[in-house]
Amino acid sequence: MKEVNRFSISDIADITGIKSATLRIWEQRYQIIHAKRSASNIRYYDDFDLRIFLNISCLIENGFKISKIAEMSDAQRVEIIQTLSLHQLNAPTVIQELIEQTLSLNEQSFKTTIQTCIKELGLMETMLQCVYPFLSRVGLLWQTGLIAPAQEHFATSLIKQRLIVAIDELPIPDSSIKNKFILFLPEGEFHEIALLLAQFMVRANGFQSLYLGQNLPIPYVQEVVASYDANYIITILTNDLGTEFITNLMQDMSSRFPAATILLAGSAVTTHSPKPMKNCVPLCAIDDLHAFIAENIKN
């Protein structure tokens, strides 16, 4: 594992999305940041440098010229970004803020950023425009060791907490509603954010639902489907185990739950695009699931 709090220029490029060659030119031409040297004379940047680069990247995304950014103090850059966040909410700014807050483990700022987005965009658009792109970036940074597992868990835990609060704030569904949903993650699936968002979609549309959570073998779900009298079953697949695995899973669920419509979403479904099967409907993205529920299922 790489040394904590030391970043190479390629690390900075991966985190900010700015090419390494561009960063070198800026460093030489504008002297915004000077790389430090290790005891073995290897160039590196620290956490403070990374935050400066994130601020610069955010301003670039919002149309500022690097020549003007270079003339600002870091405090001025931060002040402008805060102003942009308040008056010109946009996804690139939010994503950069969330990354910085994740790296610094700043819980209060992270919560405030998410809440500001929800106030301006609503929960669904916040998730689709800001949170999902942010999580995608975090996933790449985690794979390359630029974000520690604890930092990734910090961010996802806060997002899950906010989704749970949003679900609890919705009205209790009318028990006379005929359509019911069961939501679960199959065995080996642990990432609940998309499933919680699906639960929010279901409840926001006024339907009853039974949320069974993560890592649940299909036979266990079968035990409750009949007694709950579910019309729809939603599951999310993120582990990429291949097209054959997804096809076999669809066949198994179709045979076990013949009276229900099974809706599958998640990155693994998007990657392999399995064909619809009897009562199984694969959906490419979570917003497709949102559209399907809103347009095809009536109270």
C-alpha positions as CSV (number, residue, x, y, z in Angstrom):
1,M,0.0,0.0,0.0
2,K,1.3,3.4,-0.9
3,E,2.6,5.8,1.8
4,V,-0.3,7.6,3.4
5,N,-0.8,11.3,2.5
6,R,1.7,11.3,-0.3
7,F,0.5,11.7,-3.8
8,S,2.4,11.5,-7.1
9,I,1.5,13.8,-10.0
10,S,-0.3,10.9,-11.6
11,D,-2.3,10.4,-8.4
12,I,-3.3,14.0,-8.5
13,A,-4.3,13.6,-12.1
14,D,-6.5,10.6,-11.3
15,I,-8.2,12.4,-8.5
16,T,-8.8,15.8,-10.2
17,G,-9.3,14.6,-13.7
18,I,-6.6,17.1,-14.9
19,K,-3.9,15.5,-17.1
20,S,-0.4,15.1,-15.6
21,A,1.2,17.1,-18.5
22,T,-1.2,20.0,-17.8
23,L,-0.4,20.0,-14.1
24,R,3.3,20.1,-14.8
25,I,2.8,23.1,-17.2
26,W,0.8,24.9,-14.6
27,E,3.4,24.2,-11.9
28,Q,6.2,25.6,-14.1
29,R,4.4,28.5,-15.7
30,Y,2.3,29.8,-12.8
31,Q,4.2,28.3,-9.8
32,I,0.9,27.6,-8.0
33,I,2.3,24.6,-6.1
34,H,5.8,23.2,-5.8
35,A,6.2,19.5,-5.3
36,K,8.0,18.3,-2.2
37,R,10.9,15.9,-2.2
38,S,11.2,12.7,-0.2
39,A,14.4,11.6,1.5
40,S,15.2,9.6,-1.7
41,N,14.5,12.8,-3.8
42,I,11.2,11.5,-5.2
43,R,8.6,14.3,-5.9
44,Y,5.3,14.1,-4.0
45,Y,2.4,16.2,-2.9
46,D,0.6,16.1,0.4
47,D,-3.1,16.5,1.6
48,F,-2.8,20.3,1.6
49,D,-1.5,20.3,-2.0
50,L,-4.3,17.9,-3.1
51,R,-7.0,20.3,-1.7
52,I,-5.5,23.2,-3.7
53,F,-5.5,21.1,-6.8
54,L,-9.2,20.1,-6.2
55,N,-10.1,23.7,-5.7
56,I,-8.3,24.6,-9.0
57,S,-10.1,21.8,-10.8
58,C,-13.4,23.0,-9.5
59,L,-12.8,26.5,-10.7
60,I,-11.7,25.3,-14.1
61,E,-14.9,23.3,-14.4
62,N,-16.8,26.5,-13.7
63,G,-15.2,28.4,-16.5
64,F,-12.3,30.2,-14.7
65,K,-9.0,30.6,-16.6
66,I,-5.9,29.2,-15.0
67,S,-4.1,32.5,-15.3
68,K,-6.7,34.2,-13.1
69,I,-6.8,31.3,-10.7
70,A,-3.1,31.5,-10.3
71,E,-3.4,35.1,-9.1
72,M,-5.8,34.2,-6.3
73,S,-4.8,33.1,-2.8
74,D,-6.1,29.7,-1.7
75,A,-8.5,31.5,0.7
76,Q,-9.9,33.4,-2.3
77,R,-10.4,30.2,-4.3
78,V,-12.2,28.6,-1.4
79,E,-14.4,31.7,-1.0
80,I,-15.4,31.6,-4.7
81,I,-16.2,27.9,-4.6
82,Q,-18.4,28.4,-1.6
83,T,-20.2,31.2,-3.4
84,L,-20.6,28.9,-6.4
85,S,-22.0,26.2,-4.2
86,L,-24.6,28.5,-2.8
87,H,-25.7,30.3,-6.0
88,Q,-24.7,28.1,-8.9
89,L,-25.2,24.5,-7.9
90,N,-23.7,22.2,-10.5
91,A,-22.6,18.6,-10.4
92,P,-18.8,19.0,-11.1
93,T,-18.6,21.5,-8.1
94,V,-20.5,19.1,-5.8
95,I,-18.5,16.1,-6.8
96,Q,-15.2,17.9,-6.1
97,E,-16.5,19.0,-2.8
98,L,-17.6,15.6,-1.8
99,I,-14.3,14.1,-2.8
100,E,-12.4,16.6,-0.7
101,Q,-14.7,16.1,2.3
102,T,-14.3,12.4,2.0
103,L,-10.5,12.7,2.0
104,S,-10.6,14.9,5.0
105,L,-13.4,12.9,6.7
106,N,-15.3,16.1,7.2
107,E,-18.7,14.7,8.3
108,Q,-20.5,18.0,8.8
109,S,-19.4,19.5,5.5
110,F,-20.3,16.3,3.6
111,K,-23.8,16.3,5.2
112,T,-24.3,20.0,4.4
113,T,-23.3,19.5,0.8
114,I,-25.7,16.6,0.3
115,Q,-28.5,18.4,2.1
116,T,-28.0,21.6,0.0
117,C,-28.2,19.5,-3.2
118,I,-31.4,17.8,-2.0
119,K,-32.9,21.2,-1.2
120,E,-32.1,22.5,-4.7
121,L,-32.5,19.4,-6.9
122,G,-34.6,16.9,-4.9
123,L,-33.3,13.6,-3.7
124,M,-33.7,11.7,-7.0
125,E,-31.8,14.3,-9.0
126,T,-29.1,14.7,-6.3
127,M,-28.5,10.9,-6.4
128,L,-28.4,10.7,-10.2
129,Q,-26.5,13.9,-11.0
130,C,-24.1,14.1,-8.1
131,V,-24.0,11.1,-5.8
132,Y,-23.7,8.4,-8.4
133,P,-20.9,10.1,-10.4
134,F,-19.2,10.8,-7.1
135,L,-19.4,7.2,-6.0
136,S,-18.0,6.1,-9.4
137,R,-15.0,8.4,-8.9
138,V,-14.6,7.1,-5.4
139,G,-14.7,3.5,-6.7
140,L,-11.9,4.2,-9.1
141,L,-9.8,6.0,-6.5
142,W,-10.4,3.1,-4.0
143,Q,-9.2,0.5,-6.6
144,T,-6.0,2.5,-7.2
145,G,-5.4,3.0,-3.4
146,L,-5.9,6.8,-3.5
147,I,-8.8,6.6,-1.1
148,A,-8.6,4.3,1.9
149,P,-11.4,1.7,2.6
150,A,-12.3,3.7,5.7
151,Q,-12.8,6.9,3.7
152,E,-15.0,5.0,1.2
153,H,-17.0,3.5,4.0
154,F,-17.3,7.0,5.6
155,A,-18.9,8.4,2.5
156,T,-21.2,5.5,1.7
157,S,-22.4,5.3,5.3
158,L,-23.4,8.9,5.3
159,I,-25.3,8.6,2.0
160,K,-27.1,5.5,3.3
161,Q,-28.1,7.4,6.4
162,R,-29.6,10.2,4.4
163,L,-31.5,7.8,2.2
164,I,-32.9,6.0,5.2
165,V,-34.0,9.4,6.7
166,A,-35.7,10.3,3.4
167,I,-37.6,7.0,3.3
168,D,-38.8,7.4,6.9
169,E,-40.0,10.9,6.1
170,L,-42.4,9.6,3.4
171,P,-46.1,9.0,4.2
172,I,-47.0,5.4,5.3
173,P,-48.4,3.7,2.2
174,D,-52.2,3.0,2.1
175,S,-52.7,-0.7,3.0
176,S,-55.4,-1.0,0.3
177,I,-52.9,-0.4,-2.5
178,K,-52.8,-3.6,-4.6
179,N,-49.3,-3.5,-5.9
180,K,-46.6,-4.6,-3.4
181,F,-42.8,-4.8,-3.7
182,I,-40.1,-6.9,-2.2
183,L,-36.5,-5.4,-2.4
184,F,-33.4,-7.4,-1.6
185,L,-29.8,-8.0,-2.7
186,P,-28.8,-11.6,-3.6
187,E,-26.1,-13.6,-1.8
188,G,-22.7,-11.9,-2.2
189,E,-24.2,-8.4,-2.9
190,F,-23.5,-5.9,-0.1
191,H,-23.8,-2.4,-1.6
192,E,-27.2,-1.1,-0.5
193,I,-27.2,2.5,-1.8
194,A,-29.0,1.6,-5.0
195,L,-31.5,-0.6,-3.3
196,L,-32.3,2.1,-0.7
197,L,-32.8,4.5,-3.6
198,A,-35.2,2.0,-5.2
199,Q,-37.0,1.7,-1.8
200,F,-37.4,5.5,-1.9
201,M,-38.8,5.3,-5.4
202,V,-41.3,2.7,-4.5
203,R,-42.5,4.5,-1.3
204,A,-42.5,7.9,-3.1
205,N,-45.0,6.5,-5.6
206,G,-47.2,5.3,-2.8
207,F,-46.6,1.6,-2.9
208,Q,-46.2,-0.8,-0.1
209,S,-42.8,-2.6,0.2
210,L,-40.9,-5.1,2.2
211,Y,-37.1,-4.3,2.4
212,L,-35.1,-7.4,3.1
213,G,-31.6,-5.9,2.7
214,Q,-28.3,-7.3,1.5
215,N,-26.7,-10.8,1.0
216,L,-29.9,-12.8,1.0
217,P,-30.0,-16.2,-0.7
218,I,-32.9,-16.6,-3.2
219,P,-34.6,-19.5,-1.2
220,Y,-34.9,-17.2,1.8
221,V,-36.7,-14.6,-0.3
222,Q,-39.0,-17.4,-1.7
223,E,-40.1,-18.1,1.9
224,V,-41.7,-14.6,2.2
225,V,-42.9,-13.8,-1.3
226,A,-46.1,-15.9,-1.1
227,S,-47.0,-14.7,2.4
228,Y,-46.4,-11.1,1.5
229,D,-48.3,-11.5,-1.8
230,A,-45.7,-9.3,-3.7
231,N,-46.4,-8.3,-7.3
232,Y,-42.9,-7.0,-7.9
233,I,-39.4,-7.9,-6.8
234,I,-36.5,-5.5,-7.2
235,T,-32.9,-6.5,-6.9
236,I,-29.6,-4.8,-7.8
237,L,-26.5,-6.5,-9.2
238,T,-23.1,-4.8,-8.9
239,N,-20.7,-7.7,-8.7
240,D,-19.6,-8.5,-12.2
241,L,-19.8,-12.3,-12.4
242,G,-20.5,-12.5,-16.1
243,T,-23.5,-12.8,-18.4
244,E,-24.0,-16.5,-17.7
245,F,-24.3,-15.8,-14.0
246,I,-26.9,-13.1,-14.5
247,T,-28.8,-15.3,-17.0
248,N,-28.9,-18.2,-14.5
249,L,-30.0,-15.9,-11.7
250,M,-32.8,-14.6,-13.9
251,Q,-33.9,-18.2,-14.7
252,D,-33.8,-19.2,-11.1
253,M,-35.9,-16.2,-9.9
254,S,-38.3,-16.5,-12.8
255,S,-39.1,-20.1,-11.8
256,R,-39.3,-19.4,-8.1
257,F,-41.5,-16.2,-8.5
258,P,-43.7,-16.9,-11.5
259,A,-46.5,-14.6,-10.3
260,A,-44.3,-11.6,-9.8
261,T,-42.6,-9.2,-12.1
262,I,-38.8,-9.2,-11.4
263,L,-36.9,-5.9,-12.0
264,L,-33.1,-6.0,-12.1
265,A,-30.8,-3.0,-12.2
266,G,-27.2,-2.2,-11.3
267,S,-23.8,-1.9,-12.9
268,A,-23.5,-5.6,-13.7
269,V,-26.8,-5.5,-15.6
270,T,-25.7,-2.4,-17.4
271,T,-22.4,-4.1,-18.4
272,H,-23.9,-7.3,-19.8
273,S,-27.4,-6.1,-21.0
274,P,-29.1,-9.5,-20.5
275,K,-32.2,-10.2,-22.6
276,P,-35.6,-10.0,-20.9
277,M,-36.9,-13.4,-19.8
278,K,-40.5,-14.2,-19.1
279,N,-41.3,-12.2,-16.0
280,C,-37.8,-10.8,-15.6
281,V,-37.1,-7.2,-16.8
282,P,-33.4,-6.1,-16.9
283,L,-33.0,-2.3,-16.6
284,C,-29.8,-0.6,-17.6
285,A,-29.6,2.1,-15.0
286,I,-31.3,3.1,-11.7
287,D,-33.1,6.0,-13.5
288,D,-34.6,3.4,-15.8
289,L,-36.0,1.7,-12.8
290,H,-37.4,5.0,-11.6
291,A,-39.1,5.5,-15.0
292,F,-40.5,2.0,-15.1
293,I,-42.1,2.3,-11.7
294,A,-43.5,5.8,-12.4
295,E,-44.8,4.9,-15.9
296,N,-45.8,1.3,-15.8
297,I,-47.2,0.6,-12.3
298,K,-50.4,2.2,-11.2
299,N,-52.0,2.3,-7.8
